[in-house]
Amino acid sequence: MKPKVIVTRDIPDEVELKLKEYFQVSFNREDKVFSNDILRKAMESADGIVCTVTDSITDELLTLPNKKVKIIANIGVGVDHIDLQSAKENNVIITNTPDVLTESTVDVATLLLLSVTRNAFLVEKMLRQDEWKGFSLTENLGVDVRGKILGIVGMGRIGKSFAKRAHEIFGMKVLYYNRSPVKDLTFEASVRFDLDALLEESDVISLHLSSDKGNKNFISKSRLKKIRPSSFLINTSRGDVIDQMALTDMLAKKKLAGAGLDVFINEPNVPPELRQLTNTTLYPHIGSATHETRTKMGMLAVENLIAFFNKKQVINEL
Ligand code: DGY
């Protein structure tokens, strides 16, 4: 008999077809986030679950006495919504989908980079509200990124790829914060072991921190204060790596030039104080949101399930 798999959110058609080939599958046609109760039932009735960032896979679920689930294949690279320690202790395999989403996430970091430095939100808003007074040599000016310093915090796959693109395509100088120099870099970049030094020196800071619990509030209020008022901040990793309230306050008081954010604390509830700021570009967590990438992510999650149930090496076990 085919193993039973429950999918927590709507998924691309191609991924659905592939799943049906190998498993007895239950889909979430409404695409409404499962309640804890429904997740509990899923843990007790399925052999495998396909989930994503909107599902909290807690210790409570992983320690259910009647738990049946043996593998949870997450569609997404970040797994801060899953209690990995508890999964390990309770023999549930967790997999994610790295690599396939790197370039589309870098595309969004690039959009944010150009958008905040050229006031894209503000100028478009002005035009759409019919407030454009006409071409001017001195109005609506942004700043060039060429020759400016990009400070990368988190030199993993996405951080590295964004740094490379910013350097090679946009002519930015790259600094990165790390405990030791990254060895396999194919472009020029200088390491800073002191985060405050990187924050002070950079014209644009881009966060690519992993979603480990230890990175919560990593860019704290006191660290935000190290950033120069003329500098910009970009975040495509997770909302809670920054003190979001302190960031909002600093942006409102123009103590930072601008911020480009694709991720927030407690999504989708972005506070009105942040939404009303015009020196920001705010996207609804779309880093990997292209048809091609979402299909690749889904297919990789399915490959992980297939490998597991065929007793083969799981590709992306955490
Ligand atoms: C990721 O892959 O981590 C994206 O943020 C979606 O979860």
Boltz pocket constraint, residues with backbone or C-beta under 6 A from the ligand:
constraints:
  - pocket:
      binder: B
      contacts: [[A, 52], [A, 53], [A, 75], [A, 76], [A, 77], [A, 78], [A, 79], [A, 97], [A, 101], [A, 236], [A, 237], [A, 287], [A, 288]]
      max_distance: 6.0
